Amino acid sequence: MKRTTGRMIHRQTACHKLKRKGEHTMKKTYKIEVDCANCANKMEEAAKNTAGVADASVNFMTLKMSVEFAEGAEPKAVMEDVLKACRKVEPDCEIFF
């Protein structure tokens, strides 16, 4: 907890929540190549719907994809499936892993 101008603020990170629930996940960030923001949104949805992915986000401005893997998932194998899923919705995309 942090005291700021008479108010108590409790900071709780996602990592803290995961540890409290007893889950162990891994999160990695990858460089991507995509042409437009709409395509980046399609890639994000495709990644989120891939087996082995607990959560995913794509930032078009930085051209990066963050992927949180499900417990026990092998990141390289999952990322190959993510790339296949992304190429179904955006054939010109690339993920560098």
Secondary structure, DSSP 4 states (H G I P E B T S, - for coil): -EEETTEEE----HHHHHHHHT---EEEEEEEE-S-HHHHHHHHHHHHTSTTEEEEEEETTTTEEEEEEPTT--HHHHHHHHHHHHHHH-TT-EEE-
